[in-house]
Amino acid sequence: MLDGFIKCAAATPDVKVADCEYNKDRIIELINEADKQGVKVVVFPELCITAYTCGDLFSQQALLDGALKALEDITAHTKGKDILAAVGCPLRRGAKLYNCAIIIKNGEVLGVAAKKYLPNCNELYEQRNFSPAEHGEQSIELFGKNVPFGLDLLFCCKQIPDLVFAAEICEDVWVASPPSAALCEYGATIIANLAASNELVGKAQFRRELIKSRSSQLCCGYIIASSGEGESTQDLIFSGHDIIAENGDILTESKLYTTGLTISEIDVSYICSERRKNTSFGKSDTAARRIMFDMQPEKTKLTRKYAANPFIPVCGKEMAQRCDDILAMQAHALARRVKHTFAKTLVIGISGGLDSTLALIAAYETMKLLGRPASDIITVTMPCFGTTVRTRTNAEKLCIMLGTSFRTIDIAASVKQHFEDIGHDEASHNVVYENAQARERTQILMDIANAENGMVVGTGDLSELALGWATYNGDHMSMYGINASIPKTLVRYIVRHYAETCENKQLSETLISVVDTPVSPELLPADENGDIAQKTEDLVGPYELHDFFLYNLIRRSFAPEKVYRLARYALGDSYDDETILKWLKTFCRRFFNQQFKRSCLPDGVKVGSVSLSPRGDWRMPSDASSALWLSRLEEL
């Protein structure tokens, strides 16, 4: 449970209709198995102590007495176990019968959540047997104690404040205003749904999308446990479809027509972090009843998946769609800026690297969108001391094949003159040597834009902005930063996707060559073989790691030690612990120290969930200290 991870389970027992003793034993077996596997929250299906399909047997005193006795035994069995259980059972209260979720911890019933919405159409007829829950503070007597009863119950962990549990029952989630909406506004971070959702053709997919949507809308963890094997098939079939979701993502789900445990870890600290950032969340003025319980924090063994490349969809079809969507957003954004400024040309510095290639593709698509020729794009390659034959050749091929107005301007003489003007020794390959080239290139592009009534399109990507890997007032500056919110790992995929779909073999081959070229600013002379000597990832670290850090530190606001833990979990097969920690420290240090570059970024379109624009998503003082973040990493 450290770092906010709560190991949760949806449990579907094998049941026999109306056989409470048999069902009790199966429920206890699953509680024991869940406890053995370190589960801290386990949710069972609706009316699982009796089975859901008892029909008019729910009016029988014998069944209700048997259910109550089974519930008492289940409750007693949890004594000494550090596990919170939600079990479905019919309960009498006064003259009415309720469909209930009984919340149990350490041998005690903490409270009872009752079902509000009782379906009474088509194959379902619950109003024949049950009464709907009513609002208001109520209680019910169970096993000699009065316990809270109703729709407003929150079960709050004393030791883990972010763990706030609440329950609704089956139909409650299918309605327009589910009880979980109010419960989450009150503060619930995990919603349990005790369900007996019968199966129909296509219903499993609908159920899956519903739970994804609800968990996203409510920014919560959601556990649905469904009835399965043993329910009557007189008229219906139940599949035991169990799902655990978190803020719009399905963490895990069971196969249909299976029983047992479905286990994953819900990150309640992430949920609370997202809610703090969403200032429109949780405005309810109604108070809920809070029932406190104890649970000892411990480190949870993770079983859920964490993407090594969080910006990259795993599914190939989804990846292709994302690439197309991003290119469309880039083109429409740039087209709007061209129209607004009446720009006659787009001016781009082409290096033969990934970023400038993507910017060129976006500009090319922009001109197609505007119905203008590609010759309105002025592409400029500016070779200097570190330019290699491979990158220069690729740059020339791309520009010519796309039909741009291509220029080559060798800047070596200009830079040498600049060195002479400022008294810099050309033999000293320091930061002056490197940055002078970048600033000379930017000056040329800006002046060409002035001369051609054009707009300089920036090429820098999100990963470089996070690390500050850009020359201030050099490649850091442009008139529109088209790649500003696209991380390096995603840039590579977009260019490759364009290569695979462009239907031009020569263009495709050149684009693939660009993708396979090591990332480099090429500001230092090539090696003796004429190959790139200055490789970015040797200097600042692998972009695969940095993009993982960027997503989890900035998008998810995780603490640095949690990011380290997750990086080891997701990327441990590729990098050892020492390497991960080294580059995480580098990321934190550079992210803070280089904020001054981001504070004066040019405009650029946001295309994903992470942006570092000083006008939008990320407003950070340029002189903020990284000491706290680095000190927490040192403690590891």
JOGIJO-V580541 format. One record per backbone hydrogen bond with DSSP energy under -0.5 kcal/mol. NH is the residue of the N-H (numbers start at 1). CO is the residue of the C=O. If there is no record, write none. Layout:
NH:CO, NH:CO
This chain:
2:298, 4:1, 5:2, 6:4, 6:266, 7:5, 8:6, 8:264, 9:41, 10:262, 11:9, 11:43, 12:10, 12:260, 13:11, 15:229, 17:230, 18:50, 19:16, 20:18, 23:19, 24:20, 25:21, 26:22, 27:23, 28:24, 29:25, 30:26, 31:27, 32:28, 33:29, 34:30, 35:31, 36:32, 37:33, 38:35, 39:34, 40:7, 41:7, 42:84, 43:9, 44:86, 45:11, 46:195, 48:45, 49:88, 50:47, 51:47, 54:51, 54:52, 55:52, 57:54, 58:55, 59:56, 60:57, 64:60, 65:61, 66:62, 67:63, 68:64, 69:65, 70:66, 71:67, 72:68, 73:69, 74:70, 75:71, 76:72, 77:73, 78:74, 78:75, 79:76, 81:78, 83:81, 84:40, 85:83, 85:104, 86:42, 87:85, 87:102, 88:45, 89:100, 91:98, 93:96, 96:93, 98:91, 100:89, 100:98, 101:113, 102:87, 102:100, 103:101, 103:111, 104:85, 104:102, 105:108, 106:81, 106:83, 108:105, 110:103, 110:108, 111:103, 112:148, 113:101, 114:112, 114:150, 115:99, 118:116, 119:117, 124:121, 126:119, 127:119, 128:125, 129:126, 130:126, 131:97, 133:115, 138:136, 138:149, 140:147, 142:140, 142:145, 145:142, 147:140, 147:145, 148:110, 149:138, 150:112, 154:289, 155:165, 156:154, 156:291, 157:163, 158:293, 163:160, 164:162, 165:155, 166:190, 168:192, 170:168, 170:194, 172:169, 173:170, 174:171, 175:171, 181:178, 182:178, 183:179, 184:180, 185:181, 186:182, 187:183, 188:183, 189:164, 190:164, 191:221, 192:166, 193:223, 194:168, 194:192, 195:193, 195:225, 198:196, 199:237, 203:200, 204:200, 206:202, 207:203, 208:204, 209:205, 210:206, 211:207, 212:208, 213:209, 214:210, 215:211, 216:212, 217:213, 218:214, 219:216, 220:215, 221:189, 222:245, 223:191, 224:222, 224:243, 225:193, 225:223, 227:195, 231:228, 239:197, 240:227, 242:240, 243:224, 244:252, 245:222, 246:249, 247:220, 249:246, 251:244, 251:249, 252:244, 254:242, 257:239, 258:239, 258:255, 260:12, 262:10, 264:8, 266:6, 266:264, 268:4, 268:266, 271:267, 272:268, 273:269, 274:270, 275:271, 276:272, 277:273, 278:274, 279:277, 281:278, 289:152, 291:154, 291:289, 292:290, 293:156, 312:309, 313:311, 319:315, 320:316, 321:317, 322:318, 323:319, 324:320, 325:321, 326:322, 327:323, 328:324, 329:325, 330:326, 331:327, 332:328, 333:329, 334:330, 335:331, 336:332, 337:333, 338:334, 339:335, 340:336, 341:337, 342:338, 343:338, 344:453, 345:453, 346:376, 347:455, 348:346, 348:378, 350:348, 350:380, 351:349, 357:353, 358:354, 359:355, 360:356, 361:357, 362:358, 363:359, 364:360, 365:361, 366:362, 367:363, 368:364, 369:365, 370:366, 371:367, 371:368, 372:367, 376:373, 377:374, 378:346, 378:376, 379:377, 379:405, 380:348, 381:407, 386:522, 387:384, 392:388, 393:389, 394:390, 395:391, 396:392, 397:393, 398:394, 399:395, 400:396, 401:397, 402:398, 403:400, 404:399, 405:377, 406:404, 407:379, 409:381, 411:383, 411:409, 412:383, 415:411, 416:412, 417:413, 418:414, 419:415, 420:416, 421:417, 422:418, 423:419, 424:419, 426:424, 428:425, 429:427, 430:428, 434:430, 435:431, 436:432, 437:433, 437:434, 438:434, 439:435, 440:436, 441:437, 442:438, 443:439, 444:440, 445:441, 446:442, 447:443, 448:444, 449:445, 450:446, 451:447, 452:448, 453:450, 454:449, 455:345, 457:347, 457:455, 458:456, 458:480, 462:483, 462:486, 465:461, 466:462, 467:463, 468:464, 469:464, 470:468, 472:470, 474:471, 476:471, 477:474, 479:456, 480:456, 481:603, 482:458, 482:480, 484:481, 485:605, 486:483, 487:485, 490:487, 491:487, 492:488, 493:489, 494:490, 495:491, 496:492, 497:493, 498:494, 499:495, 500:496, 501:497, 502:498, 508:504, 509:505, 510:506, 511:507, 512:508, 513:509, 514:510, 515:511, 516:512, 517:514, 522:534, 526:385, 527:531, 530:527, 535:533, 536:519, 536:534, 538:535, 539:535, 539:536, 540:536, 541:536, 546:542, 547:543, 548:544, 549:545, 550:546, 551:547, 552:548, 553:549, 554:550, 555:550, 556:551, 558:552, 562:559, 563:559, 564:560, 565:561, 566:562, 567:563, 568:564, 569:565, 570:566, 571:567, 572:568, 574:571, 575:571, 580:576, 581:577, 582:578, 583:579, 584:580, 585:581, 586:582, 587:583, 588:584, 589:585, 590:586, 591:587, 592:588, 593:589, 594:590, 595:592, 597:594, 598:594, 599:595, 600:597, 601:598, 607:605, 614:598, 616:613, 618:613, 619:617, 620:618, 624:621, 630:626, 631:627, 632:628, 633:629, 634:630, 635:631, 636:633
